[in-house]
Amino acid sequence: MKKKSLVRDVYAVIPLVFSGALCIALIFLLNQKAASTPEFVAQLKNLSTLFISISGFIALLIMVYLASATLRLKSSKEVAVDHLSSFTQKMHNFRSIIELLLRSKMWLPGLKEYIDDEYEGLTFFEVKEFYKGKSKLAIEFLQESHNYEDTENLYLEMKSLLMTGTKDKRISENIPYPKAYSRDIVEKWLEHKSGSGLWYYFGYKFAIFKEYLDYNAVFERHQEKIMGLANAIDSEHFEDSSFNEVFLSRLGEYMTKQVIPKLYQFQDASGKGLPGIMKYMYAIFLCLTLFGVLLPLGSLLFTLPILALIISFSFVVSTIFFIATTFYQFLSKEISE
């Protein structure tokens, strides 16, 4: 990967080097010709008006493009923010459900104390990333023979959903529901499919785990609250559901496949800055305006030395050369990203 990145960087620098060399060469050659041929100076001055017009027209087109692209970007960001708000609320509701389940009596006796006390500070993410060697506690946990029929992993997974930061080691008594979730924690939920444990334990493998996960032990009032929260997440999807293993399995699958990925997607969309193509076009616009319009115009108005016109012509020509040699490559990069 590093080798590919290095090659890509070299390919990006080569056109810039050649453009710079072309600019210097043009300045040198045109200056030499202007010094040896007085008629050439008059030709440059006569062409300057046409040069300013062409540069100004191209700069104007780019400015119109940038303005329209900015409006489109603003509109798409507003849509993304609206969606982000909706999916953030869905995540709030899901975490409320997880909190009720986590603090219920559906777990095997002693499991909570075992995880919260004996493995205090251990997180689901550390267990999933044990191979990185960052947590000795995670390695110890995986090597230990537990007496909770693997439900300790589901418990850890649920705890991870109540965290709001990747560095959190324990959950607080009062679970926070932030206005916006940090990108890092959502990325971790997505990476490790936090929530899919509900589908696995209550769906795919429920025949094995039904003796160890007594969802009927959840207080009835909490069951009703959970169903209300689920309907707030998606009333159509959970319309005919009742509190049982099928519902819990569907909930985990829905959140893992529908909500958390889209939460991440809309976070990404709403947090993006200017696209690379707009920065690229703005750089071209700036070059054309400064060296294709303002500098030659200033040269004519204030009777600057002919070198000013030569620099202007050379810089714009080298800029056009740079565009011609990099635009396709730049578009390919933008599409691939």
C-alpha positions as CSV (number, residue, x, y, z in Angstrom):
1,M,0.0,0.0,0.0
2,K,2.8,2.4,0.9
3,K,4.5,1.6,-2.4
4,K,1.3,2.4,-4.4
5,S,0.9,5.6,-2.4
6,L,4.4,6.7,-3.2
7,V,4.0,5.9,-6.9
8,R,0.7,7.9,-6.9
9,D,2.5,10.9,-5.2
10,V,5.3,10.8,-7.8
11,Y,2.8,10.8,-10.7
12,A,1.1,13.8,-9.1
13,V,4.4,15.7,-8.8
14,I,5.8,15.0,-12.3
15,P,3.2,17.2,-14.1
16,L,3.8,20.0,-11.6
17,V,7.6,19.9,-12.1
18,F,7.1,19.9,-15.9
19,S,4.7,22.8,-15.7
20,G,7.1,24.7,-13.6
21,A,9.9,24.0,-16.0
22,L,7.7,25.1,-18.9
23,C,6.8,28.3,-17.2
24,I,10.5,29.2,-16.5
25,A,11.5,28.2,-20.0
26,L,8.7,30.4,-21.5
27,I,9.7,33.4,-19.4
28,F,13.3,33.0,-20.4
29,L,12.6,32.5,-24.1
30,L,10.0,35.3,-24.4
31,N,12.1,37.7,-22.4
32,Q,15.0,37.0,-24.7
33,K,12.9,37.5,-27.8
34,A,11.4,40.7,-26.4
35,A,14.9,42.0,-25.8
36,S,16.1,41.2,-29.3
37,T,13.0,42.0,-31.2
38,P,11.2,45.3,-30.4
39,E,8.2,44.4,-32.7
40,F,7.6,41.4,-30.4
41,V,6.8,43.7,-27.5
42,A,4.1,45.4,-29.5
43,Q,2.7,42.0,-30.5
44,L,2.4,41.0,-26.9
45,K,0.7,44.2,-25.9
46,N,-1.8,43.8,-28.8
47,L,-2.5,40.2,-27.8
48,S,-3.0,41.1,-24.1
49,T,-6.6,42.3,-24.6
50,L,-7.5,39.0,-26.3
51,F,-5.6,37.1,-23.6
52,I,-7.4,38.9,-20.8
53,S,-10.8,38.2,-22.5
54,I,-10.1,34.5,-22.9
55,S,-8.8,34.1,-19.3
56,G,-11.6,36.1,-17.9
57,F,-14.2,34.1,-19.8
58,I,-12.8,30.8,-18.6
59,A,-12.5,32.1,-15.0
60,L,-16.1,33.3,-15.2
61,L,-17.3,29.8,-16.3
62,I,-15.3,28.2,-13.5
63,M,-16.8,30.7,-11.0
64,V,-20.4,29.8,-12.2
65,Y,-19.6,26.1,-11.8
66,L,-18.2,26.7,-8.3
67,A,-21.2,28.7,-7.3
68,S,-23.7,26.1,-8.6
69,A,-21.6,23.2,-7.1
70,T,-21.6,25.0,-3.7
71,L,-25.4,25.3,-3.8
72,R,-25.8,21.6,-4.6
73,L,-23.3,20.7,-1.9
74,K,-25.2,22.8,0.6
75,S,-28.5,21.2,-0.4
76,S,-27.1,17.7,-0.1
77,K,-25.5,18.5,3.2
78,E,-28.8,19.7,4.6
79,V,-30.5,16.5,3.5
80,A,-27.6,14.5,5.1
81,V,-28.0,16.4,8.3
82,D,-31.8,15.8,8.4
83,H,-31.2,12.1,7.8
84,L,-28.4,12.0,10.4
85,S,-30.7,13.5,13.0
86,S,-33.3,10.8,12.3
87,F,-30.8,8.0,12.5
88,T,-29.2,9.4,15.6
89,Q,-32.7,9.3,17.3
90,K,-33.1,5.7,16.1
91,M,-29.7,4.9,17.7
92,H,-30.9,6.6,20.9
93,N,-33.9,4.4,21.0
94,F,-31.9,1.3,20.3
95,R,-29.5,2.1,23.1
96,S,-32.4,2.6,25.4
97,I,-33.5,-0.9,24.6
98,I,-30.0,-2.2,25.1
99,E,-29.9,-0.5,28.5
100,L,-33.1,-2.1,29.6
101,L,-31.9,-5.6,28.5
102,L,-28.5,-5.2,30.0
103,R,-29.8,-4.2,33.4
104,S,-32.6,-6.9,33.3
105,K,-32.5,-10.3,35.0
106,M,-32.3,-12.3,31.8
107,W,-28.7,-13.1,32.4
108,L,-27.3,-16.1,34.2
109,P,-26.7,-15.5,37.9
110,G,-23.3,-14.0,38.6
111,L,-22.5,-13.0,35.0
112,K,-22.8,-9.2,35.5
113,E,-20.6,-9.3,38.6
114,Y,-18.1,-11.6,36.8
115,I,-17.7,-9.2,33.8
116,D,-18.1,-5.9,35.7
117,D,-15.8,-6.8,38.6
118,E,-13.4,-9.5,37.6
119,Y,-12.9,-8.0,34.1
120,E,-13.5,-4.4,35.0
121,G,-12.3,-2.1,32.2
122,L,-12.5,-4.8,29.5
123,T,-14.4,-3.8,26.4
124,F,-15.9,-5.7,23.5
125,F,-13.7,-3.8,21.1
126,E,-10.6,-5.0,22.9
127,V,-11.7,-8.6,22.8
128,K,-12.5,-8.3,19.1
129,E,-9.1,-6.7,18.5
130,F,-7.1,-9.0,20.8
131,Y,-4.7,-9.8,17.9
132,K,-3.3,-6.3,18.1
133,G,-1.9,-7.1,21.5
134,K,-3.0,-3.9,23.1
135,S,-5.0,-5.5,25.9
136,K,-3.6,-8.2,28.1
137,L,-6.9,-8.4,29.8
138,A,-8.6,-9.3,26.5
139,I,-6.1,-12.1,25.9
140,E,-6.7,-13.4,29.4
141,F,-10.4,-13.2,28.9
142,L,-10.2,-15.3,25.7
143,Q,-8.0,-17.9,27.4
144,E,-10.2,-18.2,30.4
145,S,-12.8,-21.0,30.6
146,H,-16.0,-19.2,31.6
147,N,-19.1,-20.7,33.1
148,Y,-21.7,-18.6,31.4
149,E,-22.1,-20.6,28.1
150,D,-20.7,-17.8,25.9
151,T,-23.3,-15.3,27.0
152,E,-20.5,-13.2,28.5
153,N,-19.7,-12.1,24.9
154,L,-23.2,-10.9,24.3
155,Y,-23.1,-8.9,27.6
156,L,-19.8,-7.3,26.5
157,E,-21.3,-6.5,23.1
158,M,-24.3,-4.8,24.6
159,K,-22.1,-2.8,26.9
160,S,-20.2,-1.5,23.9
161,L,-23.4,-0.1,22.5
162,L,-23.9,2.0,25.6
163,M,-20.4,3.6,25.3
164,T,-20.0,6.9,23.5
165,G,-16.3,6.9,23.0
166,T,-13.8,4.3,21.9
167,K,-11.7,4.9,25.0
168,D,-14.5,4.3,27.4
169,K,-13.8,1.5,29.8
170,R,-17.1,1.3,31.7
171,I,-20.6,2.6,31.3
172,S,-22.0,5.2,33.7
173,E,-25.1,4.8,35.8
174,N,-26.8,7.5,33.7
175,I,-26.3,6.5,30.1
176,P,-25.5,9.6,28.0
177,Y,-27.4,10.3,24.8
178,P,-25.3,12.8,22.8
179,K,-26.7,15.2,20.2
180,A,-24.3,13.5,17.8
181,Y,-22.3,10.3,18.2
182,S,-18.6,10.5,17.6
183,R,-17.5,9.2,14.3
184,D,-15.0,6.9,16.0
185,I,-17.5,5.0,18.1
186,V,-19.9,4.6,15.1
187,E,-17.0,3.3,13.1
188,K,-16.2,0.7,15.8
189,W,-19.9,-0.4,16.0
190,L,-19.9,-0.8,12.3
191,E,-16.6,-2.6,12.1
192,H,-17.4,-5.1,14.8
193,K,-21.1,-5.4,13.9
194,S,-22.2,-4.4,17.4
195,G,-25.8,-5.4,17.8
196,S,-25.6,-8.5,15.6
197,G,-25.2,-10.5,18.8
198,L,-29.0,-10.2,19.3
199,W,-29.6,-11.9,15.9
200,Y,-27.0,-14.6,16.7
201,Y,-28.1,-15.4,20.2
202,F,-31.8,-15.0,19.8
203,G,-32.1,-16.1,16.2
204,Y,-29.5,-18.2,14.6
205,K,-28.4,-20.0,17.7
206,F,-31.4,-19.5,20.0
207,A,-32.0,-23.3,20.4
208,I,-28.6,-23.5,22.1
209,F,-28.8,-20.3,24.2
210,K,-32.5,-20.3,25.2
211,E,-31.6,-21.9,28.5
212,Y,-29.1,-19.2,29.4
213,L,-30.9,-16.1,28.2
214,D,-34.3,-15.8,29.8
215,Y,-35.9,-12.8,28.1
216,N,-39.1,-13.4,30.0
217,A,-37.3,-12.2,33.1
218,V,-37.4,-8.7,31.7
219,F,-40.0,-6.8,33.7
220,E,-43.3,-6.5,31.8
221,R,-43.3,-2.8,32.0
222,H,-39.9,-2.8,30.4
223,Q,-41.1,-5.1,27.7
224,E,-43.8,-2.7,26.8
225,K,-41.3,0.2,26.9
226,I,-39.0,-1.8,24.6
227,M,-41.8,-2.4,22.1
228,G,-42.6,1.3,22.1
229,L,-39.0,2.2,21.5
230,A,-38.8,-0.4,18.6
231,N,-41.9,1.1,17.0
232,A,-40.3,4.5,17.3
233,I,-37.3,3.2,15.4
234,D,-39.4,1.8,12.6
235,S,-43.2,1.4,13.1
236,E,-43.6,-0.5,9.9
237,H,-40.9,-3.0,10.4
238,F,-41.9,-3.8,14.0
239,E,-45.6,-3.2,13.6
240,D,-46.9,-6.8,14.4
241,S,-44.0,-7.7,16.7
242,S,-44.3,-8.9,20.3
243,F,-41.6,-9.2,22.8
244,N,-39.9,-12.6,22.1
245,E,-36.8,-14.1,20.7
246,V,-37.9,-13.4,17.1
247,F,-38.4,-9.7,17.8
248,L,-34.9,-9.4,19.5
249,S,-33.3,-11.2,16.6
250,R,-35.0,-9.0,14.0
251,L,-34.1,-5.9,16.1
252,G,-30.4,-6.8,16.1
253,E,-30.4,-7.6,12.4
254,Y,-32.3,-4.3,11.5
255,M,-29.9,-2.2,13.5
256,T,-26.8,-3.9,12.2
257,K,-27.8,-3.7,8.6
258,Q,-30.0,-0.7,8.4
259,V,-29.3,1.9,11.1
260,I,-25.7,1.8,12.1
261,P,-24.3,1.7,8.5
262,K,-26.6,4.6,7.5
263,L,-25.7,6.5,10.6
264,Y,-22.1,6.2,9.6
265,Q,-22.9,7.1,6.0
266,F,-24.8,10.3,6.9
267,Q,-22.1,11.3,9.4
268,D,-19.6,11.0,6.6
269,A,-21.8,13.0,4.2
270,S,-22.6,15.8,6.6
271,G,-19.0,16.1,7.8
272,K,-17.3,16.3,4.5
273,G,-15.6,19.5,3.4
274,L,-15.2,20.7,-0.1
275,P,-14.7,17.9,-2.7
276,G,-11.3,17.7,-4.3
277,I,-12.7,18.7,-7.7
278,M,-13.9,22.0,-6.3
279,K,-10.5,22.7,-4.7
280,Y,-8.9,21.8,-8.0
281,M,-11.2,24.1,-10.0
282,Y,-10.8,26.9,-7.5
283,A,-7.0,26.7,-7.8
284,I,-7.3,27.0,-11.6
285,F,-9.8,29.9,-11.2
286,L,-7.3,31.7,-8.9
287,C,-4.4,31.2,-11.3
288,L,-6.4,32.5,-14.3
289,T,-7.7,35.5,-12.3
290,L,-4.4,36.5,-10.9
291,F,-2.1,35.8,-13.9
292,G,-4.6,35.8,-16.8
293,V,-6.6,38.9,-15.9
294,L,-5.2,41.0,-13.1
295,L,-1.5,40.9,-13.9
296,P,-1.9,41.8,-17.6
297,L,-4.6,44.4,-16.8
298,G,-2.3,46.0,-14.3
299,S,0.5,45.9,-16.8
300,L,-1.6,47.8,-19.3
301,L,-3.0,50.3,-16.8
302,F,0.2,51.1,-15.0
303,T,2.6,50.6,-17.9
304,L,4.6,47.9,-16.1
305,P,7.7,46.4,-17.7
306,I,7.1,43.9,-20.5
307,L,8.3,41.2,-18.1
308,A,4.9,41.4,-16.3
309,L,3.1,40.4,-19.5
310,I,5.6,37.7,-20.2
311,I,5.2,36.2,-16.7
312,S,1.4,36.4,-17.2
313,F,1.5,34.6,-20.6
314,S,3.9,32.0,-19.4
315,F,2.1,31.2,-16.2
316,V,-1.3,30.8,-17.9
317,V,0.2,28.6,-20.6
318,S,1.9,26.4,-18.0
319,T,-1.3,26.2,-16.0
320,I,-3.2,25.0,-19.1
321,F,-0.5,22.4,-19.7
322,F,-0.8,21.3,-16.0
323,I,-4.6,20.9,-16.4
324,A,-4.2,19.0,-19.7
325,T,-1.8,16.5,-18.0
326,T,-3.5,16.0,-14.7
327,F,-7.3,16.5,-15.2
328,Y,-8.0,12.9,-16.3
329,Q,-5.9,11.5,-13.5
330,F,-7.6,13.7,-11.0
331,L,-11.1,12.7,-12.2
332,S,-10.1,9.0,-12.0
333,K,-8.9,9.5,-8.4
334,E,-12.1,11.3,-7.4
335,I,-14.2,8.5,-8.9
336,S,-12.2,5.8,-7.2
337,E,-12.5,7.4,-3.8
